[in-house]
């Protein structure tokens, strides 16, 4: 499974027991510490951010294969397998055009595994608070638009 390879796990996972959840909550550090660096003072509520992802949320992640290095996906499920948490996602891909009325970029929502694209991603993919519901999509006239404005498009 590619999701295990992302975590550096190269062995074949044989356990068939999988649990699904509606949400996951976890903490991330806003910086990496060097060996021997004292983190006691830093971790007293500073530099630690709690993230929460629900089924249905839109996540953003770094995608070096995209022109603006931003990738998007909708979370369809959250699963636990072999003590590892994975997101079951459907990609949101750029359609390559802008809506003529709103001049917003158009996108297409894929289902998990559509177009041979993996639908499982390690939770470590989402490592910054801005990556959870930090971007907004609106469906208008059957088109999915990335809403870069703060308010809802009408």
Secondary structure, DSSP 8 states (H G I E B T S, - for coil): -HHHHHTT--S------EEEESEEEEEEESS---TT---TTTTTTSSEEEEEEETT-EEEEE-TTSTTSEEEEEEEEEEEETTEEEEEEEEEEEEEEE-TTT--EEEEE--TTGGG---EEEGGG--SGGGBS-SEEEEETTEEEEE-SSS---
